[in-house]
Amino acid sequence: MMPVRAGLLLIASLAVTGISQAQTSASPDESLTIHGVTLYGIVDLGLQYDTHAAPINDYFPAGSADIIQKNGNHSVTGATPSNLSQSRVGLQGLEPLPGMGDWAAVFKLETFFNPQSGDISDGLKSLTQNNGRALTAQSTNIDTSVAGQAFQQLYLGLASPTFGSLTFGRQNTVLADGIAKYDPQGASQAFSVIGLSGTTAGGGDTQDRRLDSSLKYTLQTNGVHFGVQYKFNQATGSANSAVEAQLGGDYAGLSVDAYYVKVKDAVSAGALSAAQVAMLPTLGYSVSNSLTGTISDNTTYGLMGLYSVGGVKLFAGYEHIQYANPATPLAAGFNDIGNYTLAFVNNAAYDNDKVLQVYWAGVKYTVASLDLTAAYYGYKQNSYATGADAGCSTTVSGACSGNLNGVSFSADYRLTKRFDMYGGLMWTGVQNGLASGYLYKNNINPTIGGRFKF
């Protein structure tokens, strides 16, 4: 917990200093900025009912599963965090560089938290809390890039309105930036399949929605968008590395971007079975810090767009994600994000490549201070099973072909510049291979809440 405490103490001390100085030297609207450093944050909390879910978790960033999960088995009502936006607090700064034209030094750091519990968001802890538990005894637990790190983003770099920005550190990927822009629900965790599940933003696995040790360059000029990002692996070779690229543009209300992503040794983490927990003492691993992981090399192609006319925005997107066995297998005991240990690994899950197609469309209508949004999301998985199940399209195996569909509606009303209230719901359902092992096959999650931004 020391890194988390240190991070929060840093933010708190800088925030108190900045606010106290700004209150005597700036107008009320600028009171959170001093000497080019800005304190910002979001607190988002609501009340949700789920028809088929597991108990709400104090550490998983969204609290509840929102979309139907394998362990969803009864109705749940409770306070859920970060429904419309991830609750966070952070600092960002911009310092013009004399004699260097419009170049400036920039930095950003931010921490995610769960306001209903006061805990630092840690999705991987939600997994370890359910190690060895039967499905019917589990609380919500889903893999994520948010693993209790002190900072979900922490980068330093240079930026120019003319030449773009170059940043290095832990930061969102260019693909995740695209999802936030082209998802009609704005990557909302309560109302968007691709917002709650990081599969799409992570290029196949949610842990890659944000990348450690990554160098990122983005440019927007004369209606053209361009971005590249590379994750260093701290060693030789290409294992554990990632590369992303983006190219697109704007014209007469239309914005379109194409994406390419290649991730080596992507990790999909999960809770341990009871049998695996029983083996931990002989392996020397702790049950509170151990997980299982499926390892793959992922290749993603994506195309996304939006069209704005008056108060209406139309959205659409498509991704083709291919999973293959890793060229460089990972050994058991691998140190995953958040300092969690993969006590068991599977490097042979995709003897036949898995292909997941993700597609979505939606519309947002804005009138005065009210946003009304409707969206559809879909997954289509091929059959990558081998042996007796080859070519299957039933629930006999998770490797059979299958589908997930989701439909959502939301309304967001801005009472003031910084405070809004929202309500909506999302229905999700799974079929065939994507429903394998599920206790129930659909969920509806009516949600209301409020959000304060500063």
Secondary structure, DSSP 4 states (H G I P E B T S, - for coil): -HHHHHHHHHHHHHHHHHHHHHHHHS-GGGTTEETTEEEEEEEEEEEEEEEEE----SSSTTSS--S--TT--EEEEEEEE-SSS--EEEEEEEEE-TTSTT-EEEEEEEEEEETTTTEEPBHHHHHHTTTT--GGG-------S-BS-S-SEEEEEEEETTTEEEEEEEEE-HHHHHHHHH-TTTT-TTT-HHHH-TTTTTTTSGGGGEEEEEEEEEEEETTEEEEEEEE--SSSSSTT-EEEEEEEEEETTEEEEEEEEEEEEEEEEEPPPHHHHHHHHHHT--TTTEEEEEEEEEEEEEEEEEEEETTEEEEEEEEEEEEE--SSPPPTTEE-GGG-EEEEEES-S-SS-EEEEEEEEEEEEEETTEEEEEEEEEEEE-----GGGTT--SSS-TTS-EEEEEEEEEEEEESSSSEEEEEEEEEEEEEEGGGTT-S-SEEE--EEEEEEE-
